Amino acid sequence: MYDAAVEVVDGQLMANCGETPYSRRLADKLLAAFNFAYAVGETDIAESVRALLQQLDIADHAIGENRRQHMSNVAQADLWASFVEARNKYRAACAAEGNDAATCDAALSEMRDAYRAWTVA
């Protein structure tokens, strides 16, 4: 637990008003929400969050802010979606009746490549 700085505002004590000891960009939080929604199959929610990420990309571009990342938020979300699709393909290939090892190995390789692409971003 951390000790919140206490301020006096209009005669009342305020303990950072909901501020946490660790802070992240809004885009980071939205990317986490997109990743979770897409991974669990909530594609409608994921698409809504992706639209918000796109708005943030447009706003960041308009003010010239691109300090912390070399790739847009939407591109990062798309890489995650590619990984999830590859993971689902791998699961389906391995669960299919009469599957062969080569099919599972190819799907596993595709999933690994998608994961590496996402983690490098």
Secondary structure, 3 states (H helix, E strand, C coil): CCCCCEEEECCEEEEHHHCCCCCCCHHHHHHHHHHHHHHCCCHHHHHHHHHHHHHHHHHHHHHCCCCCCCCCHHHHHHHHHHHHHHHHHHHHHHHCCCCCHHHHHHHHHHHHHHHHHHHHC
